[in-house]
Amino acid sequence: MINKLQINEISKSILWEGKQFEIKTGKLASQADGSVVVKIGDTSVLATAVINKNPDENKDFMPLTIDCRESFYAGGKIGGALYIRREGRPSEQTILTARLTDRPIRPMFPEGMINDVVIAITPLSVDKENGIGIPSIIGASLAINLAGIPFESEVGAVKIGYKDGNYIINPTYQEVKEGILELTLAGTKDAITMVECSANEVCDEILLEAFRIGQEEIRKNCELQNEFLKNFEIEKKEIITNKPSKELIEKIENCLKIEELNKLIPSSKKEFNNQSEIIKNIIFENFKNELEDENNKEITKIKLGSGVFKVIKNFIRKKILEEEKRVDGRKLDQIRPLYCETGLGNNRIHGIGLFQRGETQVFSATTLGAPGDILLVDDMESDAIEQRFMHHYNMPGFSTNEAKSSRGASRREIGHGKLAEKALEAMIPSEEDFPYTLRVVSEVFSCNGSTSMASVCATTLSLMDAGVPIKNPVSGIAMGLITDGEKFKILTDIQGVEDFTGDMDFKVAGTKNGITALQMDMKIKGLSLEIIKQAIQKANTARLDILDFMLQTIDKPNEELSIYAPKITKIKLKASQIREVIGSGGANINEITKETGVKIDFKEDGTTIITAKDTKSGEEAIKMIQESIWSPEIGQIIEGKITRIEQYGLFVDIGKNKSGLCHVKNIGKSFVSDLKTMYKEGQKIRVKIIGIDDNNGKIDLRKED
């Protein structure tokens, strides 16, 4: 007899704004250090946390991995490529979910911790109404705490929508689609640590109220997590840190002359990096003897390097907080010099926008395609959703003076590309107004801070240069923060070193009418709503100044498309005619596209869209389509071909495998005894349709002079 295994599962369930919200642990993934199932509606994920107990002690950073997996079975579909039928590389949406989960929890680990931590997110059920992002963040927080990994606080998350004057907590996909706001927030019970937002020109008042509602929901969620965790006796894991001691940092400061640090400000990126390297070499030379002592564990190359960075970071932050002096000498609210250009003398690309802000330079290229060139999004959360506007972002090694080759789109590139896409998506004209499919590629040619917002600006220029009638131009800016816990300074248009040594990277994009996208990452434990409010207000001022500068280069979309852009023509057909255009097994449409090089797309209402490389090929395709759908009507005059000659008349091919009889009495005024003496088979003849038998379809013809 086999004994039944006893499983002790602990769960907690509440009704969260009309949806069942449940967390439970004890049944699944018992080998993980911490595991939990989080469910909203019928969407549920398993989140597990595992810590490496014996990390590589030569590292000076914490390797945190969010391993978010694609699970087609969770959505009730087989999925996968035709000849593989299993999950492959994660979809873009899954990668974005991993990034969304990473950003709010990363700041919560102890400073200097170098233990590898892997958070695995396994979707168990996807209901196609509630996304996996919110349960993934909450699940990661609970799994880490259940694992006993040192962690500052529980992290909660919520999504806020806005539709018809009402705020919606954790809206469904359909509610988001019908509304004007999708704001995802994460944080602790006291502060916001992560923001992700797409909107349709939303004003500050609506947005800030959404922040307030979201913070309150996060607080409730964190309290629920805390209450759940009280059910367990959790033993804290031992961790290893590799950070310099306070004593070592003081020794480094004492070795440096203030003149060496003062050379850092003001400076360009290259000057700053060169001076930082000089300072590092000075310190390494001063500690040469200690470094040669292998038994000295307090002074190592890793700790010295981290200590030098800490000293430089503290110097920069102190200058900003106490003297309002930035690395490149700007004022706190000053934007770096700008440069904009369109076209660049390249006629082959349909639209080009070049945007440069300081040392950050982005080149965006717009390509117009046929309606059938849409991206078909088919992943575990989506079923064949058609996307007609795409934005892709590339950041090659040379943009940061790194000798590395490209290995496909990284998670960061996917995330930055999607952010710029969100910022512009609501401004793209409808398919009825502009039937093209649009793809924009932003190439980062030089990077020194906020390339994603530079991509927004360059893409706006590119779309207008291509003649895309966008509803309103969009600009973007990145804001930074330096705070000591009491006082703070908000920085407009942060560059790379300010991002690296600061406390916040807050990206804000929008039009003259309102905000279209937000993204905020924190390096501290969170922000108050007051700081967020000030950051948004300052960002709005800056991005509108940038927009005014952009409009000096191109103030509205070009009226004419590029001569190399495809030409689109619409015609209206009946459903029966569409079948005729396609032909048996697609034979007819294949012949049309092969001979003319056009693309043909059909809509449900019979609208037929012909996309051609030039006007001539488009006209030829339309002619062939019209010939395909032609049907005989009384009164039509046609040039036909004689196929058979009989004593009583001529059989004439009038096209589309149809023939009619031109009776001898309808051939001429005088009687002809032998038609073969006057006509030959294959001879062309103009005839007029004078009758069509409704019963058998026989066609009567009359010869025309």
Long-range contacts (C-beta under 8 A, 24 or more apart in sequence): 10-228, 10-231, 10-232, 12-224, 12-227, 12-228, 14-224, 16-40, 16-169, 16-170, 17-169, 17-170, 19-130, 19-170, 23-138, 23-139, 23-142, 23-224, 23-225, 23-228, 25-142, 25-146, 32-120, 32-143, 32-147, 33-146, 33-147, 33-148, 33-149, 33-237, 34-142, 34-143, 34-144, 34-145, 34-146, 34-147, 34-148, 34-149, 35-143, 35-146, 36-139, 36-142, 36-143, 36-146, 37-124, 37-139, 38-135, 38-136, 38-138, 38-139, 38-142, 39-125, 39-135, 40-130, 40-134, 40-135, 40-170, 41-127, 41-129, 41-130, 42-125, 42-127, 42-129, 42-130, 43-123, 43-125, 43-126, 43-127, 43-129, 43-130, 43-131, 43-132, 43-135, 44-123, 44-124, 44-125, 44-135, 45-121, 45-122, 45-123, 45-124, 45-132, 45-135, 45-136, 45-139, 46-120, 46-121, 46-122, 46-124, 46-139, 47-119, 47-120, 47-121, 47-122, 47-135, 47-136, 47-139, 47-140, 47-142, 47-143, 48-119, 48-120, 48-122, 48-143, 49-117, 49-118, 49-119, 49-140, 49-143, 49-144, 49-146, 49-147, 49-149, 50-117, 50-118, 50-120, 50-147, 51-115, 51-116, 51-117, 51-147, 51-149, 51-237, 51-239, 52-115, 52-116, 52-117, 53-115, 53-237, 53-238, 55-114, 55-115, 55-116, 55-240, 56-114, 57-114, 57-240, 57-242, 58-242, 58-302, 59-114, 59-242, 59-302, 60-114, 60-242, 60-243, 60-302, 60-303, 60-305, 60-306, 61-114, 62-109, 62-113, 62-114, 62-115, 62-116, 62-117, 63-114, 63-116, 63-117, 64-102, 64-105, 64-106, 64-109, 64-116, 64-117, 64-119, 65-116, 65-117, 65-118, 65-119, 66-98, 66-99, 66-101, 66-102, 66-119, 66-121, 66-140, 67-98, 67-118, 67-119, 67-120, 67-121, 68-94, 68-95, 68-97, 68-98, 68-101, 68-120, 68-121, 68-132, 68-136, 69-94, 69-120, 69-121, 69-122, 69-123, 70-94, 70-123, 70-379, 70-380, 71-122, 71-123, 71-124, 71-126, 71-380, 72-380, 74-123, 74-124, 74-125, 74-126, 74-380, 75-126, 75-128, 75-380, 75-381, 75-383, 77-380, 77-383, 79-378, 79-379, 79-380, 91-377, 91-379, 91-380, 92-414, 92-418, 93-377, 93-379, 93-381, 93-382, 94-379, 94-380, 95-411, 95-414, 95-415, 96-414, 96-415, 96-418, 97-121, 97-131, 97-132, 97-133, 97-136, 98-411, 99-411, 99-415, 100-133, 100-136, 100-137, 100-184, 100-186, 100-194, 100-196, 101-133, 101-136, 101-137, 101-140, 103-186, 103-193, 103-194, 103-521, 103-522, 104-137, 104-155, 104-157, 104-186, 104-187, 104-193, 104-194, 104-522, 105-137, 105-140, 105-141, 105-144, 105-151, 105-155, 107-152, 107-193, 107-522, 107-523, 107-524, 107-525, 107-526, 108-151, 108-152, 108-153, 108-155, 108-193, 108-525, 109-149, 109-150, 109-151, 109-152, 110-150, 110-239, 110-241, 111-241, 111-243, 112-241, 112-242, 112-243, 112-306, 113-150, 113-239, 113-240, 113-241, 114-240, 114-241, 114-242, 115-149, 115-237, 115-239, 115-240, 117-144, 117-149, 119-143, 119-144, 123-380, 126-380, 126-381, 128-173, 128-381, 128-383, 129-172, 129-173, 129-174, 130-170, 130-172, 131-159, 131-173, 131-381, 132-381, 133-157, 133-159, 133-184, 134-158, 134-159, 134-170, 134-184, 137-186, 138-221, 138-225, 141-225, 142-225, 142-228, 142-229, 145-225, 145-229, 145-234, 146-229, 146-232, 146-234, 147-237, 148-234, 148-235, 148-236, 148-237, 149-237, 149-239, 150-236, 150-237, 150-239, 152-188, 152-525, 153-188, 153-189, 153-222, 153-525, 154-188, 154-189, 154-221, 154-222, 154-225, 154-226, 154-229, 155-186, 155-187, 155-188, 155-193, 155-222, 156-186, 156-187, 156-188, 156-189, 156-217, 156-218, 156-219, 156-220, 156-221, 156-222, 156-225, 157-184, 157-185, 157-186, 157-187, 157-194, 157-218, 157-221, 158-184, 158-185, 158-186, 158-214, 158-217, 158-218, 158-221, 159-183, 159-184, 159-185, 160-184, 160-185, 160-210, 160-213, 160-214, 160-217, 162-202, 162-206, 162-210, 167-209, 167-210, 167-213, 169-213, 169-217, 181-206, 181-207, 181-210, 183-207, 183-210, 183-211, 183-214, 183-518, 185-211, 185-214, 185-215, 185-218, 186-218, 187-215, 187-218, 187-526, 188-218, 188-222, 188-525, 188-526, 189-218, 189-219, 189-222, 189-223, 190-219, 190-526, 191-525, 191-526, 191-527, 191-528, 192-218, 192-520, 192-522, 192-526, 192-527, 192-529, 192-532, 193-522, 193-525, 193-526, 193-527, 194-520, 194-521, 194-522, 195-506, 195-518, 195-519, 195-520, 195-532, 196-518, 196-519, 197-422, 197-515, 197-517, 197-518, 197-519, 198-422, 198-423, 198-425, 198-426, 198-516, 198-517, 199-426, 199-510, 199-514, 199-515, 199-516, 199-517, 199-518, 200-426, 200-514, 200-516, 201-426, 201-472, 201-510, 201-511, 201-513, 201-514, 201-515, 201-516, 202-514, 202-515, 202-516, 203-514, 203-515, 204-514, 204-515, 204-533, 204-536, 204-537, 204-540, 207-515, 207-518, 207-536, 208-529, 208-532, 208-533, 208-536, 211-529, 211-532, 212-529, 215-529, 242-302, 242-303, 242-306, 243-303, 243-306, 244-303, 244-304, 244-306, 244-307, 244-310, 245-298, 245-303, 248-298, 248-299, 248-303, 248-304, 248-307, 249-307, 249-310, 249-311, 252-283, 252-304, 252-307, 252-308, 252-311, 253-311, 255-282, 255-283, 255-286, 255-287, 256-282, 256-283, 256-311, 261-311, 261-312, 261-315, 264-312, 264-315, 264-316, 264-327, 265-316, 265-319, 265-325, 265-326, 265-327, 265-329, 266-325, 266-326, 266-327, 266-328, 266-329, 267-327, 267-328, 268-328, 268-359, 269-359, 269-448, 269-495, 269-496, 269-497, 272-327, 272-497, 276-308, 276-312, 279-308, 279-311, 279-312, 280-305, 280-308, 283-307, 283-308, 312-501, 313-501, 316-497, 316-498, 316-501, 317-482, 317-484, 317-501, 317-502, 320-482, 320-489, 320-491, 321-482, 321-483, 321-484, 321-487, 321-489, 324-489, 326-491, 326-498, 327-495, 327-497, 327-498, 328-358, 328-495, 330-493, 332-489, 332-490, 332-491, 332-492, 333-492, 333-538, 333-541, 333-542, 334-492, 334-493, 335-477, 335-492, 335-493, 335-542, 335-545, 335-546, 336-360, 336-493, 336-495, 338-546, 338-549, 340-457, 340-461, 340-549, 340-550, 340-552, 340-553, 340-554, 341-461, 341-553, 342-461, 342-462, 342-464, 342-465, 342-553, 342-554, 343-465, 347-562, 347-563, 347-564, 348-564, 349-562, 350-466, 350-561, 350-562, 350-564, 350-565, 351-462, 351-463, 351-464, 351-465, 351-466, 351-467, 351-468, 351-562, 352-461, 352-462, 352-465, 353-457, 353-458, 353-459, 353-460, 353-461, 353-462, 353-463, 353-464, 353-465, 354-458, 354-461, 355-454, 355-457, 355-458, 355-461, 355-550, 356-446, 356-454, 357-450, 357-454, 357-457, 357-493, 357-546, 358-448, 358-449, 358-493, 358-495, 359-446, 359-447, 359-448, 359-495, 360-444, 360-446, 360-447, 360-448, 360-449, 360-450, 360-451, 360-454, 360-495, 361-444, 361-445, 361-446, 361-454, 362-442, 362-443, 362-444, 362-445, 362-451, 362-454, 362-455, 362-457, 362-458, 363-442, 363-443, 363-445, 363-458, 364-440, 364-441, 364-442, 364-443, 364-455, 364-458, 364-459, 364-461, 364-462, 365-440, 365-441, 365-443, 365-462, 366-438, 366-439, 366-440, 366-459, 366-462, 366-463, 366-465, 366-466, 366-468, 367-438, 367-439, 367-440, 367-441, 368-436, 368-437, 368-438, 368-466, 368-468, 368-561, 368-562, 368-565, 368-566, 369-436, 369-437, 369-438, 369-439, 369-566, 369-611, 370-436, 370-437, 370-566, 370-568, 370-599, 370-601, 370-609, 370-611, 371-431, 371-435, 371-436, 371-437, 371-601, 371-609, 371-611, 372-437, 372-599, 372-601, 372-611, 373-437, 373-439, 373-599, 374-437, 388-428, 388-431, 388-436, 388-437, 388-438, 389-421, 389-424, 389-425, 389-428, 389-437, 389-438, 389-439, 390-421, 390-438, 390-439, 390-440, 391-417, 391-418, 391-420, 391-421, 391-424, 391-439, 391-440, 391-441, 391-442, 391-455, 391-459, 392-417, 392-439, 392-440, 392-441, 392-442, 393-417, 393-420, 393-441, 393-442, 393-444, 393-451, 393-452, 393-455, 394-441, 394-442, 394-443, 394-444, 395-444, 395-447, 395-451, 396-443, 396-444, 398-445, 399-444, 399-445, 399-446, 399-447, 399-451, 400-447, 416-451, 416-452, 416-455, 417-442, 417-455, 419-452, 419-507, 419-509, 419-517, 419-519, 420-452, 420-453, 420-455, 420-456, 420-459, 420-476, 420-509, 420-517, 422-516, 422-517, 423-456, 423-474, 423-476, 423-509, 423-510, 423-516, 423-517, 424-456, 424-459, 424-460, 424-463, 424-470, 424-474, 424-516, 425-516, 426-471, 426-516, 427-470, 427-471, 427-472, 427-473, 427-474, 427-511, 427-516, 428-468, 428-470, 428-471, 429-468, 429-469, 429-470, 429-471, 433-469, 434-468, 434-469, 435-568, 435-570, 435-609, 436-468, 436-566, 436-568, 438-463, 438-468, 447-496, 448-495, 448-496, 449-478, 449-493, 449-494, 449-495, 449-496, 449-498, 449-499, 450-476, 450-477, 450-478, 450-493, 450-494, 450-495, 450-499, 450-505, 450-507, 452-476, 452-478, 452-507, 452-519, 453-477, 453-478, 453-507, 453-508, 453-509, 456-509, 456-517, 457-546, 457-550, 460-550, 461-550, 461-553, 461-554, 463-557, 464-554, 464-556, 464-557, 464-558, 465-554, 465-558, 466-557, 466-558, 466-561, 466-562, 466-565, 467-557, 467-558, 467-559, 467-560, 467-561, 467-562, 467-565, 468-557, 469-557, 470-557, 471-511, 472-511, 472-512, 472-513, 473-511, 473-547, 473-550, 473-551, 474-509, 474-510, 474-511, 474-516, 474-547, 475-509, 475-510, 475-543, 475-544, 475-546, 475-547, 475-550, 476-507, 476-508, 476-509, 476-510, 476-517, 476-543, 476-546, 477-507, 477-508, 477-509, 477-539, 477-542, 477-543, 477-546, 478-505, 478-506, 478-507, 478-508, 479-504, 479-505, 479-506, 479-507, 479-508, 479-535, 479-538, 479-539, 479-542, 480-504, 480-505, 480-506, 481-506, 481-527, 481-531, 481-535, 483-524, 483-531, 488-531, 490-531, 490-534, 490-535, 490-538, 492-538, 492-539, 492-542, 493-542, 504-535, 506-532, 506-535, 506-539, 508-535, 508-536, 508-539, 508-540, 508-543, 509-543, 510-540, 510-543, 511-547, 512-544, 512-547, 515-540, 566-599, 566-611, 566-612, 566-613, 567-611, 567-612, 567-613, 567-614, 567-615, 567-618, 568-609, 568-610, 568-611, 568-612, 569-609, 569-610, 569-612, 569-618, 569-622, 570-607, 570-608, 570-609, 570-610, 571-607, 571-608, 571-610, 571-622, 571-625, 572-606, 572-607, 572-608, 573-602, 573-606, 573-607, 573-608, 573-625, 573-629, 574-606, 575-606, 577-606, 577-628, 577-629, 578-602, 578-606, 578-608, 580-628, 580-629, 581-608, 581-625, 581-628, 581-629, 583-628, 588-628, 591-624, 592-621, 592-624, 592-625, 592-628, 593-621, 595-620, 595-624, 596-620, 596-621, 596-624, 600-625, 627-655, 627-656, 628-656, 630-655, 630-656, 631-656, 632-658, 632-660, 632-689, 632-692, 632-699, 633-689, 633-692, 634-689, 634-690, 634-691, 634-692, 635-688, 635-689, 636-688, 636-689, 637-686, 637-687, 637-688, 637-689, 637-704, 638-686, 638-687, 638-688, 638-689, 639-684, 639-685, 639-686, 640-684, 640-685, 640-686, 640-687, 640-701, 641-682, 641-683, 641-684, 641-685, 642-679, 642-680, 642-681, 642-682, 642-683, 642-684, 642-685, 643-681, 644-681, 645-675, 645-676, 645-679, 645-680, 645-681, 646-675, 647-674, 647-675, 649-675, 650-675, 650-679, 650-685, 650-703, 652-685, 652-687, 652-701, 654-687, 654-689, 654-699, 654-701, 658-699, 659-699, 660-687, 660-689, 660-698, 660-699, 660-700, 660-701, 661-698, 661-699, 661-700, 661-701, 662-687, 662-700, 662-701, 662-702, 662-703, 663-700, 666-690, 666-700, 666-701, 666-702, 666-703, 667-703, 668-703
